[in-house]
């Protein structure tokens, strides 16, 4: 998929509302950049106060190139850390499918080999995003069980529509609209949680929620294996098996949100939930599934999916041949280029480099995650774990000026989310680690 020569704005989602007629022309040049006022006000918060525009970008592999660079950048070459692209922007060998090939993609994408965790062949419903996929999964669980109550986790993020906003467990991602039937369990966070790394103790709270917060019957339990927006929090070992057991005893289904942790990103497994040895009843996916193309999916058993036959339900653009052809290309590249193994090897190496930075700089409170889904939490006091919010923004800006774009997350906004494309190399990892080390040395 070619995205070079498409004007996009630094730190902004490409689905922000703007008009090309409001682009600013650079004096003496045909190049244009997007002016801040033309983006909806809510999107302006995603730019730091000192952010400088990159302008027009070209993407190739794990790098993006600026047409006229950053203020302190000499070679116009940046390592980028996106969430959605899994390998790169424009891999030449995989461009330009014919019309006949595109029309056959949906059927090929449904290969059962991709969903090997189910004993019987599953069924797939395509959507356009993770929010849509999670909304559908929640509705299916409620219809299938005849119950309304959903259990999710504090600190979770599952989307920004009605039901998914309800299951999201962070006030900063919720609006004051009607949200009902959702109970948020204690987050099994090994770093900040009350029970440390004891997953079974956290799971006891799920049992208590069922007994004291519901009729004793629930529709579903929904969780990520590694919380992405929540700050790359890998759930405490043993948590999901115990939580799944409690939910199933109450008649509920188990939903795995694999929007960020799926598609080989964790390296050790193709799916994030496999790291805890569980098999969900419903799996949702998006982001990396299409390498930036709008594509999501809900995977479940035929028995559960049959509830959609009770009325009419469809998605106008879900599963269209263009997007599913991109999804199929992603699967082929992951397999052909052994990107899962690369995520494991390079991710482990990068984590070691980040641990060394933690040992050197007191501001680093925790390094966590697996594969190429890593988090670095910054604190001003390691004992009190006081969030270093201002310092996080400052270091981000320093890293950007030195050529590394890194996102932040966590409820407190003090966690670096390091989620590069799966084609990331050890050389790239060294560059990111060196830049982070240098930036931290300057504060």
C-alpha positions in Angstrom: 0.0 0.0 0.0 1.6 3.2 -1.1 1.3 6.1 1.3 4.3 8.2 0.1 3.6 11.7 -1.0 0.4 11.9 1.0 0.3 15.0 3.2 -0.2 13.9 6.9 0.4 15.8 10.1 2.8 14.9 12.8 1.3 13.1 15.8 -2.2 13.2 14.3 -4.4 10.3 13.3 -5.1 10.4 9.6 -8.9 10.2 10.3 -8.9 13.6 11.9 -11.3 16.1 10.2 -9.4 18.6 8.0 -9.7 20.2 4.7 -6.9 20.3 2.2 -7.9 23.9 1.4 -6.6 24.9 4.8 -3.1 23.6 4.1 -0.3 26.1 4.4 2.0 26.5 1.5 5.7 26.9 2.4 7.3 30.0 0.9 9.2 29.2 -2.2 8.0 25.6 -2.2 5.1 23.6 -3.5 5.1 21.6 -0.2 2.3 22.0 2.2 1.8 21.4 5.9 -1.4 21.1 7.9 -2.1 24.1 10.2 -3.1 23.2 13.7 -6.5 25.2 13.8 -8.0 23.1 11.0 -7.9 19.9 13.1 -10.8 19.3 15.5 -10.0 20.7 18.9 -10.0 17.4 20.6 -7.2 16.2 18.4 -4.9 19.1 19.3 -4.2 17.5 22.7 -2.2 14.8 20.9 0.5 17.3 20.0 3.0 18.4 22.7 3.3 22.1 23.4 6.7 22.2 21.7 5.9 20.0 18.8 7.3 21.0 15.5 5.6 20.0 12.2 7.3 17.3 10.2 5.3 18.2 7.1 5.1 15.8 4.1 6.3 12.3 4.9 7.4 9.4 2.9 7.3 5.9 4.4 9.6 3.0 3.7 10.0 0.0 6.0 10.3 1.1 9.6 11.4 4.6 8.7 9.6 7.7 7.7 11.3 10.6 5.8 10.5 14.3 6.0 10.6 16.4 2.9 12.0 19.3 4.8 12.9 17.7 8.1 12.8 18.7 11.8 14.5 21.7 13.3 17.5 19.8 14.6 17.5 17.0 12.1 20.2 16.8 9.5 19.5 13.6 7.7 15.7 13.7 7.6 15.6 10.1 8.8 13.5 9.0 11.7 12.6 5.8 13.4 8.9 5.7 13.8 7.0 3.7 16.4 3.5 3.2 15.0 0.9 0.8 16.5 -0.9 -0.2 13.3 1.7 -1.0 10.7 3.2 -4.5 11.3 6.0 -4.5 8.8 6.4 -1.4 6.7 4.8 1.2 4.5 5.5 0.1 1.0 7.2 -3.3 0.6 7.8 -3.5 -3.2 7.3 -7.2 -3.7 3.8 -7.1 -2.3 2.3 -4.1 -4.2 -0.1 -4.0 -7.1 -2.5 -7.0 -6.9 -4.7 -7.5 -9.9 -8.5 -7.0 -9.8 -9.1 -10.7 -10.0 -6.7 -11.3 -7.0 -8.4 -8.7 -4.9 -11.9 -10.2 -5.5 -10.7 -13.6 -4.1 -9.1 -12.2 -0.9 -12.0 -12.5 1.5 -12.3 -16.3 1.0 -8.5 -16.8 1.4 -8.4 -14.7 4.5 -10.8 -17.0 6.3 -8.3 -19.9 6.4 -8.9 -21.9 9.6 -5.1 -22.3 10.1 -5.1 -18.8 11.4 -7.5 -19.6 14.2 -5.9 -22.9 15.3 -6.8 -22.3 18.9 -10.4 -23.5 18.3 -11.1 -27.2 18.1 -13.7 -26.7 15.4 -13.5 -24.3 12.5 -14.5 -20.8 13.7 -16.5 -18.2 11.9 -15.4 -14.6 11.2 -17.3 -11.3 11.0 -15.4 -8.5 9.5 -15.5 -4.9 10.7 -13.6 -1.7 10.1 -12.0 -1.1 13.5 -11.3 -2.5 16.9 -14.1 -0.5 18.4 -16.6 -2.0 16.0 -15.2 -5.5 16.6 -15.5 -5.1 20.4 -19.0 -3.7 20.2 -20.1 -6.7 18.1 -18.4 -9.1 20.5 -20.2 -7.6 23.5 -23.6 -7.7 21.8 -23.1 -11.3 20.8 -22.2 -12.3 24.3 -25.3 -10.6 25.7 -27.5 -12.2 23.1 -26.0 -15.7 23.5 -26.1 -15.8 27.3 -29.3 -13.8 27.8 -27.5 -11.7 30.4 -26.5 -8.1 30.4 -23.6 -7.8 32.9 -20.1 -7.5 31.5 -16.9 -7.6 33.6 -13.8 -5.8 32.3 -10.7 -4.4 34.0 -9.8 -1.1 35.5 -7.2 0.7 33.3 -8.6 -1.1 30.2 -9.3 0.4 26.9 -11.7 -1.3 24.4 -13.0 1.5 22.2 -15.0 4.7 22.0 -18.6 3.7 21.2 -21.4 3.0 23.6 -20.6 -0.5 24.9 -16.9 -0.3 24.5 -16.7 3.0 26.3 -18.6 1.3 29.1 -16.0 -1.5 29.3 -13.1 1.0 29.1 -11.8 1.5 32.6 -10.2 5.0 32.4 -12.0 8.2 33.0 -9.8 10.1 30.4 -11.3 7.9 27.7 -15.0 8.2 28.8 -17.7 10.8 28.2 -20.7 11.4 30.5 -23.2 9.3 28.6 -25.3 6.4 29.7 -23.1 3.4 30.6 -24.7 0.4 32.2 -24.2 -3.2 33.0 -20.4 -3.1 33.3 -18.3 -4.0 36.3 -14.6 -3.2 36.5 -12.4 -5.6 38.4 -9.1 -4.8 40.1 -6.4 -4.5 37.4 -3.8 -7.3 37.8 -0.9 -5.0 37.4 2.4 -6.6 38.6 4.0 -3.1 39.0 1.3 -1.0 40.7 -1.2 -3.6 41.7 -2.0 -4.5 45.4 -1.1 -8.2 44.9 2.0 -7.8 42.9 2.4 -10.7 40.5 -0.1 -13.0 42.1 -2.7 -13.5 39.4 -5.0 -15.8 41.3 -5.5 -13.2 44.1 -6.5 -10.6 41.5 -8.9 -13.1 39.9 -10.7 -13.5 43.3 -12.0 -10.0 42.7 -13.8 -11.3 39.6 -15.5 -13.9 41.7 -16.5 -11.3 44.2 -17.9 -9.0 41.5 -20.0 -11.8 40.2 -21.3 -12.7 43.7 -21.9 -9.2 45.1 -22.4 -7.1 42.0 -24.6 -9.2 39.7 -27.4 -11.8 39.9 -24.7 -14.5 39.9 -24.9 -14.8 36.1 -22.9 -12.7 33.6 -22.7 -12.2 29.9 -18.9 -12.0 29.5 -15.5 -11.1 30.7 -13.4 -8.9 28.4 -9.7 -8.2 28.6 -6.5 -7.6 26.8 -3.6 -9.9 27.5 -1.3 -6.8 27.5 -3.1 -3.5 28.0 -1.9 -1.2 25.3 -3.5 2.2 25.9 -3.3 1.4 29.6 0.5 1.5 29.4 1.7 -1.9 28.2 0.6 -3.7 31.4 1.0 -7.4 31.0 -1.6 -9.2 33.2 -0.1 -11.0 36.2 0.8 -14.6 35.5 -2.0 -17.1 36.1 -4.7 -14.4 36.1 -6.6 -15.3 32.9 -7.0 -19.0 33.7 -8.5 -18.2 37.1 -10.7 -15.4 35.8 -11.9 -17.4 32.9 -12.9 -20.2 35.2 -14.9 -17.9 37.5 -16.7 -16.3 34.6 -17.6 -19.6 32.9 -19.0 -21.0 36.1 -21.3 -18.0 36.1 -22.5 -18.8 32.5 -20.4 -16.1 30.9 -18.3 -16.0 27.8 -14.6 -14.9 27.7 -13.7 -12.2 25.1 -10.0 -11.6 24.2 -9.3 -8.1 22.8 -6.3 -8.8 20.6 -6.4 -5.4 18.8 -2.9 -4.5 19.9 -1.3 -7.7 21.2 -2.4 -10.0 18.3 -0.8 -10.9 15.0 2.6 -12.0 16.2 3.5 -8.8 18.1 4.4 -10.5 21.3 6.9 -12.7 19.5 6.5 -15.8 21.7 3.0 -16.4 20.3 0.8 -15.3 17.5 -1.9 -14.2 19.9 -1.4 -12.4 23.2 -3.8 -14.6 25.2 -1.7 -17.7 24.4 0.9 -16.4 26.8 -1.5 -17.3 29.7 -2.6 -20.7 28.2 -6.3 -19.9 27.7 -8.7 -20.2 24.9 -11.3 -17.4 24.6 -14.9 -17.9 23.3 -14.6 -14.7 21.2 -11.5 -13.0 19.8 -11.5 -9.5 18.4 -8.7 -8.0 16.3 -7.8 -4.9 14.3 -4.9 -2.4 13.8 -2.0 -4.7 12.7 -4.5 -7.0 10.9 -4.5 -4.6 8.0 -1.1 -2.8 8.5 -2.9 0.6 8.7 -5.8 -0.3 6.4 -9.2 -0.1 8.2 -9.9 -3.7 9.0 -11.1 -5.5 12.1 -12.7 -8.9 12.8 -14.6 -10.9 15.4 -13.8 -14.6 15.5 -15.9 -17.1 17.4 -17.7 -20.4 17.2 -20.6 -21.1 14.9 -22.9 -21.7 17.9 -22.2 -18.3 19.4 -22.4 -16.5 16.0 -25.8 -18.0 15.3 -27.4 -15.4 17.6 -27.0 -12.9 14.8 -29.5 -14.9 12.8 -32.3 -13.7 15.1 -32.4 -10.4 13.3 -30.7 -8.5 10.5 -27.1 -7.4 11.1 -24.5 -6.3 8.6 -21.5 -4.0 8.1 -21.5 -2.0 4.9 -17.7 -1.9 4.4 -16.7 -4.7 6.7 -14.9 -7.4 4.8 -14.6 -5.5 1.5 -12.1 -7.1 -0.9 -9.7 -4.2 -0.9 -9.2 -4.2 2.9 -9.2 -8.0 3.2 -6.5 -8.2 0.4 -4.4 -6.0 2.6 -5.1 -8.3 5.6 -4.1 -11.3 3.6 -0.9 -9.6 2.5 0.0 -9.0 6.1 -0.4 -12.7 7.0 1.7 -13.7 4.0 4.5 -11.3 4.9 4.4 -12.3 8.6 4.9 -15.9 7.6 7.3 -15.5 4.7 9.6 -13.1 6.5 9.3 -14.9 9.9 8.3 -11.7 11.6 7.0 -13.5 14.7 10.5 -14.8 15.4 11.9 -11.4 14.6 9.6 -9.8 17.1 10.7 -12.3 19.7 14.5 -11.9 19.0 14.6 -8.2 18.5 12.0 -7.5 21.2 14.0 -9.5 23.7 17.2 -7.6 22.7 15.5 -4.2 23.0 14.1 -5.1 26.4 17.6 -5.9 27.6 18.8 -2.5 26.4 15.9 -0.8 28.1 16.6 -2.7 31.3 20.2 -1.4 31.2 18.7 2.1 30.8 16.6 1.5 33.9 19.7 0.5 35.9 21.4 3.7 34.8 18.5 6.2 35.2 16.5 6.5 38.4 13.6 8.0 36.5 12.8 4.6 34.9 10.5 2.8 37.3 9.6 -0.2 35.2 10.3 -1.9 31.9 7.7 -4.4 30.8 6.0 -6.2 28.0 7.2 -8.8 25.5 8.2 -9.0 21.9 7.7 -5.7 20.2 5.0 -4.5 22.6 7.1 -2.9 25.3 6.5 -0.2 27.9 8.9 2.0 29.9 7.2 3.7 32.9 8.8 6.9 34.3 8.6 8.0 37.9 10.1 10.8 40.0 10.4 8.5 43.0 10.9 4.7 42.6 9.7 3.9 46.1 6.5 6.0 45.9 6.2 5.3 42.2 5.2 9.0 41.6 4.3 9.5 37.9 6.8 11.6 36.0 4.3 13.2 33.7 6.1 16.4 32.8 9.4 14.6 32.4 7.8 12.1 30.1 6.7 14.8 27.7 10.1 16.5 27.9 12.0 13.3 27.1 9.6 12.5 24.2 10.4 15.9 22.7 14.1 15.4 23.1 13.9 12.0 21.4 11.8 13.4 18.6 14.5 16.1 18.0 17.1 13.3 17.8 15.0 11.3 15.3 12.8 8.9 17.3 9.1 9.1 17.6 7.7 7.2 20.6 4.1 7.2 21.9 3.0 7.5 25.5 0.2 5.8 27.4 -1.0 4.8 30.8 -3.7 6.4 32.9 -1.1 8.8 34.3 0.5 9.6 30.9 3.9 8.5 32.1 4.6 5.3 30.0 6.5 5.1 26.8 4.7 2.7 24.4 7.3 1.1 22.2 5.4 -0.7 19.4 7.5 -0.6 16.2 6.8 -2.5 13.0 7.7 -6.2 13.2 10.5 -5.7 10.7 12.4 -3.8 13.4 16.1 -4.7 13.5 18.7 -4.9 16.3 20.3 -1.8 14.7 17.0 0.0 15.0 16.7 -1.2 18.6 20.2 0.2 19.4 19.3 3.5 17.9 16.1 3.8 19.9 17.9 2.8 23.1 20.8 5.1 22.5 18.6 8.1 21.8 16.4 7.4 24.9 19.6 7.1 27.0 20.9 10.4 25.7 17.5 12.2 26.2 17.3 11.0 29.8 20.8 12.1 30.5 19.8 15.7 29.5 17.1 16.1 32.1 
